[in-house]
Amino acid sequence: MIQPRVLHLVDDTTAGGVMRVVDFIQSAQSMAKVASHRVHPVERGKFWRLGTRADVIVSHTALSWRSLPAIIALRLMHPRTPVVHVEHSYTEGFVAHNVTRKKRFATLLRVAFSLFDRVVAVSEAQAKWFKTQGFCKATRCLTIQSCVDLQAFRNLPAATRPTRIFAAIGRLDPQKGFDTLIDAFQEVKDPNIRLHIIGTGAEHDRLVALAKPDTRIIFRGMLPDPVKALSEVDAVLMPSRWEAYGLVAIEALAAGRPLVCHAVDGMHDHEALGARLIPEHVPTALSIAIEDLTTSTDDKCDTRLCRVTTTLEDRFARRWNALLLDLLPKQKASSAARLLSRAQS
């Protein structure tokens, strides 16, 4: 039997969360039992002529009014092929911080989502927002929390207690709230702690200016190996203004690093794994959380469920496999299900 082919459309192939998730889909052995996954780079807003066969098409592209004609054309040119959209970006927090014409934006999501057979939310919080706002029918919306291979993070030695080296990891962008973090960190006067800001982006110069003259704050730039980066720190801070899910969060928790994050969007999904959520609009909350970690030697206060991430990869694969088996033609789905059953027995 020719294995079913799943084509993943990506309009931004730069190193980042989307590509890391798609790469994991391609490399996960349990997913290879059901279908062959292939990445198909496309130009933003111009991806209706695929030039290759696919049994299921998965869009990881950015939705906008400009890209809407391309989605319509994709549907018209592949009327019998199931098409799935994975929404990696838009959240309730994104709209609150970035969208002025909210009704127009809501119309975009309703129209765009209606063109897909299924819409995948990358967190439970995002899925709830989709449904309560009426962006997508509940029968066509499902949650598959983003994931990567976490085993190397789980293998890291435990972090130092009490916490001495904090990390903020991600693009230097207003979304990540690193300006808020710098202010909060400077309120904690302990001379023995450090804050490593890991990443690059347009906010670099502004953040450096905010950090001066606090020599405890160190800009590390982009570190290519996230496992090594986490091995060098004791805790991770994520004061995001909006966040669909946050791979850094599950990597930090898998590594047994205390995680403090703003209670926004997909950050709520990480609380069950041991993340400490703090309110975004309470200026002192982040400083208090940092100070707590600098004085505590008790793992339970900040990592009560840390490293309980061992099911995340399997859950990710199971949900993707279930979605594909639901969408594939009956004969191909039956054959793929038999192969998967044999591999699991």
C-alpha positions, -999 to +999 in steps of 0.1 A: +000+000+000+012+035-008+014+054+024-009+084+027+008+117+021+003+148+043+015+181+029+024+208+055+022+243+040+046+267+057+051+303+047+078+311+072+106+286+073+129+306+095+140+289+127+112+292+152+084+275+170+064+266+138+093+249+121+103+231+152+069+216+156+066+207+119+101+191+121+090+170+151+059+159+131+082+147+103+106+129+127+082+113+151+082+075+144+047+070+158+033+095+133+052+079+104+031+047+109+000+066+098+013+089+070+043+104+053+047+140+063+063+165+039+070+202+044+060+224+014+074+259+017+050+285+001+050+322-006+028+340+018-006+345+001+004+324-029+000+287-023-028+273-043-007+255-070+009+228-049+023+207-078+023+175-058-001+149-046-015+150-011-041+130+008-044+157+035-032+193+033-022+211+065-018+249+066+006+264+091+003+298+073-005+332+086-042+342+081-050+377+068-073+394+045-045+394+019-041+356+021-078+349+021-080+346-018-052+321-017-071+299+008-102+301-013-082+291-044-066+263-025-101+249-017-114+253-052-083+235-067-084+206-042-122+201-036-119+165-025-088+168-003-092+175+034-076+208+044-066+215+080-054+248+095-031+250+125-034+284+142+000+292+157-005+329+163-038+344+170-051+345+206-073+366+229-042+384+242-030+391+206-063+408+198-063+428+230-028+442+224-028+446+186-062+448+170-082+480+169-110+469+145-120+438+165-153+431+146-134+431+113-108+408+127-134+384+140-150+383+106-117+374+091-113+344+114-149+332+109-146+334+071-111+319+070-118+290+095-150+281+076-128+272+046-110+244+064-123+209+073-107+212+107-090+240+127-063+230+152-058+251+182-023+248+198-036+252+234-068+245+253-071+282+261-069+291+225-095+265+215-119+278+242-115+313+228-122+301+193-154+284+204-168+310+228-163+338+202-180+317+175-149+317+152-152+280+146-179+253+151-170+230+180-173+200+157-145+212+135-122+227+162-098+205+181-068+210+204-034+196+197-009+213+220+024+220+203+053+197+211+089+188+203+112+160+214+117+168+251+139+138+262+172+158+261+157+184+284+146+157+308+181+143+309+196+176+323+208+177+359+185+194+384+187+232+387+205+249+416+185+260+446+180+287+456+178+302+421+207+323+410+205+325+372+172+333+356+166+332+318+142+348+294+142+330+261+126+342+228+125+369+202+132+404+214+098+416+206+071+435+225+050+403+226+075+386+250+073+414+277+110+415+283+107+452+291+084+444+319+108+417+331+138+440+332+118+465+353+107+437+377+142+422+379+157+455+388+133+458+418+150+427+433+182+440+449+201+407+454+236+413+440+242+376+435+215+369+409+217+372+371+192+375+343+202+360+309+182+373+280+185+348+252+174+358+217+176+384+190+151+409+176+141+444+168+138+453+205+174+446+213+187+482+215+157+494+235+160+465+260+197+471+264+190+507+272+164+497+298+188+473+314+216+498+319+234+502+343+223+469+359+253+446+351+234+416+365+214+416+332+233+398+304+222+397+267+234+363+254+221+367+218+208+337+199+220+304+213+215+276+187+212+247+212+182+252+235+192+222+257+226+237+264+210+271+270+187+256+297+215+237+313+232+270+322+203+285+340+182+278+372+148+291+363+128+305+333+106+336+332+079+342+305+062+375+310+045+373+276+017+397+267+002+370+245+012+335+237-006+308+218+012+280+237+050+285+242+075+257+235+100+273+259+075+265+287+074+228+282+112+227+276+118+245+309+094+222+327+109+190+311+143+203+323+130+207+358+135+244+358+110+265+377+088+284+353+071+317+361+048+331+334+020+356+330-015+341+331-024+348+295-036+326+267-019+293+263+003+299+294-027+285+314-021+251+298+013+248+316+000+253+352-009+216+355+028+208+347+041+230+375+043+265+360+036+294+384+011+318+368+011+354+379-014+382+369-002+403+340-016+435+353-001+434+388+033+452+384+048+437+416+038+401+410+068+393+388+093+409+413+077+389+441+080+357+422+117+363+414+124+371+450+107+340+462+129+318+440+160+336+452+153+326+488+136+292+485+154+259+488+122+239+486+115+223+452+078+219+460+072+257+461+080+261+424+083+227+408+056+206+424+049+188+391+081+196+371+093+169+347+058+154+345+060+160+308+066+124+297+032+120+281+034+152+260+051+137+229+028+107+229-003+128+233+007+151+205+013+121+181-020+103+192-040+134+185-025+140+151-029+104+141-065+104+152-072+135+132-056+121+101-074+087+104-106+107+107-099+126+075-083+100+052-104+081+027-119+050+044-096+024+027-064+043+034-075+051+069-082+014+076-048+003+063-030+031+083-049+022+114-039-015+111-002-005+107-004+017+137-021-010+158+007-035+149+034-010+158+018-004+192+011-041+201 
